[in-house]
Amino acid sequence: MLNLKRAAIALAITGFAAATQIPGAQAAGWAGAAVDYGTPVTTAAADRVINITADTKYVSVNNGETVQFKAGDKMFTWHFDTFPEEARFDLSKIAPAGFTAMPVRVYVASNPLYRG
């Protein structure tokens, strides 16, 4: 009888310890990485083109929009999918290395399909 009680207590302690130590049970949070802003896509998927020049300080896009960015002979296309709905960040977070040397700020507005 005493061994049964000890086994039950040991099992309860082991179960509690295991349940509180599972790191994968937590949702991943916002990390400020490129994946938090959307995904690169093919050029054919672009809804519009934004030309980055020496005078460009910022660009405005909508969440859910696919935009091709051009700077001289370099270009890339990005589909914006941010959480939260509105965001702002430096273009260098999503642009390929060497895309532009100057800082350009990206302002992402909420998706117009879901605005109240």
C-alpha positions in Angstrom: 0.0 0.0 0.0 2.8 2.4 0.9 4.6 1.7 -2.5 1.3 2.5 -4.3 1.1 5.9 -2.6 4.7 6.7 -3.3 4.3 5.7 -7.0 1.2 7.9 -7.3 2.9 10.9 -5.7 6.0 10.4 -8.0 3.8 10.2 -11.0 1.9 13.3 -10.1 5.1 15.3 -9.6 6.6 14.0 -12.8 3.5 14.9 -14.8 3.3 18.4 -13.3 7.0 19.0 -14.0 6.7 17.8 -17.6 3.6 20.0 -18.2 5.3 23.2 -17.0 8.6 22.6 -18.9 7.3 22.2 -22.5 8.8 25.2 -24.4 7.0 24.3 -27.7 3.6 24.8 -26.1 4.0 28.6 -26.4 3.0 30.5 -29.5 5.8 32.2 -31.4 5.7 36.0 -31.0 6.7 38.9 -33.2 10.5 38.9 -33.7 11.0 41.9 -36.1 12.3 39.6 -38.8 11.4 39.6 -42.5 8.9 36.8 -42.0 6.9 39.1 -39.7 6.2 41.5 -42.7 5.2 39.0 -45.4 7.0 36.9 -48.0 9.0 37.4 -51.2 7.0 36.4 -54.3 7.5 36.3 -58.1 7.5 39.5 -60.1 4.4 38.5 -62.0 2.3 38.6 -58.8 2.9 42.4 -58.2 -0.2 44.6 -57.8 2.0 47.7 -58.4 5.6 49.0 -58.8 7.3 51.4 -56.5 10.5 53.1 -57.8 13.1 53.9 -55.1 15.1 56.9 -56.0 17.7 59.0 -54.1 14.8 61.2 -52.9 12.7 58.4 -51.5 12.4 58.6 -47.8 9.3 56.4 -47.2 6.8 54.2 -49.1 3.2 53.5 -48.2 1.6 50.1 -48.8 -1.4 48.2 -47.7 -1.4 44.9 -45.7 -2.3 42.2 -48.2 -0.8 44.1 -51.2 2.0 42.7 -53.4 4.5 45.3 -54.5 7.5 45.2 -56.8 10.3 47.5 -55.6 12.8 48.9 -58.1 16.1 50.8 -57.5 18.1 51.3 -60.6 18.6 47.8 -62.2 17.8 46.0 -58.9 14.3 44.8 -58.0 12.4 42.5 -55.7 8.7 41.7 -55.1 7.1 41.4 -51.7 3.6 40.3 -50.5 2.8 42.3 -47.3 1.2 40.2 -44.5 1.9 41.9 -41.2 0.7 41.3 -37.7 -0.6 43.6 -36.3 -2.4 45.0 -39.3 -0.4 48.2 -39.3 3.3 48.3 -39.2 6.3 50.5 -40.0 9.9 49.3 -40.5 13.0 49.9 -42.6 12.9 48.5 -46.2 16.3 46.9 -45.5 14.5 44.4 -43.3 12.9 42.7 -46.4 15.1 43.9 -49.3 17.9 41.7 -50.6 21.4 42.7 -49.5 22.7 45.7 -51.4 19.3 46.7 -52.8 19.7 50.3 -51.7 22.3 52.1 -49.6 19.9 54.8 -48.3 17.3 54.3 -45.5 13.7 54.0 -46.7 10.9 53.6 -44.3 7.9 51.3 -45.1 4.5 52.2 -43.7 1.9 49.4 -43.9 -1.7 50.4 -43.6 -4.5 48.0 -42.6 -6.0 46.0 -45.4 -8.8 48.0 -47.1 -10.9 44.9 -47.4 -11.2 44.8 -43.6 -11.4 48.4 -42.6 -14.6 49.3 -40.8 
